[in-house]
Structures are given as structure tokens and as C-alpha cells.
Amino acid sequence: MRYQIRPLGPWPGPVTASRKSSGVFQADWDSTLVLLRDEIDKLDGEYPVIIQIDVSELGLRQDGMLKTRASVGPFPGVIVSFQSRHGPLQYASDAYEQRYMGSLPGWQANVRAVALALEALRAVDRYGVSKRGEQYTGWRALPAGNGSPWLTADNALHWMRDRMTRAVGAHSIREPRELYRGLVKILHPDVGGDPADWHRLDVARHLLEEAGEL
């Protein structure tokens, strides 16, 4: 897969306070790139893909690859951007960090999280709900300076709480499982829910399940 590394600018949204170990992924960088390439190909994506990480320009070669001894981090967050048939898409994740030797570096684990999230979004099509790629609407790349959508369990939970508040006003729901069940009743298309919000809720469920919070 053709990709270029770029320095990471200001982080779009809240920073994950409690990250998971990158060791949860029993995979290497090559297989992560294969997974990401396969998902981008299914979206008719264009290359090179841009992967922004916590590195300075001095750590990059002219071809956009990391220099051999480039210093990356300590922040493990990544932003992955590419053109698709649904327009420019942008995904951010800082949910994982490296804790043990031999595990994926944090930034590589977060690239894998993005690839898995793309796979989860594509699964929506299997049920015939999405006709025009509506599930990607919330992740279309925004103009520079406007931030980008969430793609971590913490940010997904924050969105769920905000969405519940907008739907019913003040509430005391804090437990993710109860919150999810409540939103299912409100956002399901069969009861007049917004399809885009329904797709977001499905991705939020995948992220929370992966983080062990649902």
C-alpha cells in the first residue's frame, strides 16, 4: 500500500485518558497495512494514503517515509486520511499505546484500529440499510482547522451521552450498556431515527465492545 507519513498537528477532539495496550492486537505492521489497503480498495480509495503521527519533519525522508532512527512519540495518536468514492475521509485514533517490548508501537496499533473501524462500517452494507454510503458521512474530512470526527471508545461514549441528552434532556444514565440500549430505542430507523446517527451508534458499539466497556 502506498502511504506517506506526515507530522501530526493539533489533536482533533478529546485525548483518550486511559489507553489500551497495543498488545491486544496479535498482528504485525505488514498485516495491518494489508488490512487497511483492502478496506480502502473497497471504497475505491486513492493513494497515497496520508498517515499523520507524532513525528517532526526532521524524522521524515523526502518520499514521506520514516527515517531509520526517527523519533516517534510519545503521543501514539494517528490521523488517517484518503480520498474515496464518498469524498475525502479522515479517521483519528489514540486509543492504544505500546506497553510491552514486541508489541506494535502505539501509532501502528492505532492505524490498525482505524482499519478495523473501516471494516465495521462496511459491514453496515450487509444488512441493506445503507444505500449511498451514509455511514461514512460523519467521517468526511473537514477543512483544515475544524477538527475531525471521533474514533475512540472514550469519544464514542461522549457522543452517545451527548446524543441522549439532546434526545431526552437531562438524564442520569452513565453505564455504557444502559446508554446504548436507550439510544437503540430512540435512533432505530424503524421509529424515525436518523440513519446517520444509527450508523454512528453501530460503530460506537463496536468500539466499546473492543475496549471491553460494553
C-alpha positions, -999 to 999 in steps of 0.1 A, spaced: 0 0 0 13 34 -9 12 58 20 31 89 33 38 98 69 32 134 79 36 152 112 6 153 135 -9 187 140 -33 197 169 -53 167 181 -90 168 169 -111 163 200 -105 149 235 -74 129 242 -80 94 255 -73 94 292 -69 56 297 -55 38 267 -54 0 260 -22 -19 254 -13 -24 218 -6 -60 227 -43 -68 223 -36 -69 185 -19 -102 176 -7 -87 143 23 -70 127 27 -38 107 27 -56 73 -7 -73 80 -21 -40 93 -12 -23 60 -28 -52 41 -60 -48 61 -60 -11 56 -53 -14 19 -81 -39 14 -107 -17 32 -96 14 13 -97 -5 -20 -133 -15 -13 -141 23 -11 -123 29 -44 -98 48 -24 -69 68 -39 -33 66 -30 -11 76 -13 -29 74 20 -18 101 45 -9 89 80 -2 117 105 18 107 136 37 124 163 70 130 144 89 160 132 97 169 96 133 161 105 123 124 111 109 120 76 126 112 43 118 130 11 95 102 0 73 106 31 87 75 49 102 75 84 140 77 86 157 47 102 163 63 135 133 87 136 119 95 170 82 89 171 60 99 201 54 99 229 18 106 218 5 75 200 -24 91 182 -28 89 144 -50 105 117 -56 85 86 -68 105 55 -77 94 20 -99 101 -10 -128 77 -16 -160 74 -37 -177 91 -8 -154 120 -9 -124 127 14 -125 106 46 -105 112 78 -102 90 109 -84 96 142 -75 72 170 -53 74 201 -69 45 220 -38 23 221 -3 26 234 27 3 235 34 -12 269 55 -42 262 85 -50 241 75 -69 210 40 -53 208 31 -29 180 42 7 185 12 27 197 8 46 165 8 14 144 -18 -1 167 -40 30 162 -37 26 125 -49 -10 129 -79 4 149 -88 26 120 -86 -3 96 -109 -24 119 -133 5 122 -135 8 84 -143 -29 83 -171 -24 108 -185 5 88 -185 -16 57 -205 -43 75 -235 -20 76 -239 -26 39 -246 -63 45 -280 -56 60 -292 -34 31 -296 -4 53 -271 18 37 -276 27 0 -253 56 -6 -226 52 20 -245 72 46 -224 55 73 -193 75 62 -210 109 65 -197 115 100 -161 109 90 -158 130 59 -127 151 62 -133 187 74 -115 218 63 -82 225 80 -86 239 115 -121 225 120 -110 192 136 -121 157 127 -147 131 139 -141 108 169 -128 73 165 -120 61 201 -141 44 227 -140 74 250 -151 98 223 -178 74 211 -191 73 247 -190 111 249 -210 113 216 -236 87 230 -241 108 261 -245 140 242 -269 124 218 -290 110 246 -291 145 263 -302 161 230 -330 134 227 -344 134 262 -329 163 280 -312 159 314 -307 122 323 -287 102 348 -276 73 326 -239 67 330 -234 29 324 -225 24 287 -247 -7 282 -278 11 295 -270 41 275 -266 20 243 -299 3 249 -316 36 254 -302 50 222 -313 19 202 -349 27 211 -345 63 200 -323 61 170 -335 30 152 -347 39 117 -380 19 123 -390 46 149 -379 75 127 -343 77 138 -317 94 117 -298 67 96 -265 86 100 -269 85 138 -279 49 137 -247 40 118 -227 60 143 -242 41 171 -233 8 155 -197 19 151 -197 32 187 -209 -3 198 -180 -19 180 -155 4 196 -169 0 231 -171 -38 228 -134 -38 216 -125 -17 246 -144 -41 270 -168 -14 280 -200 -29 265 
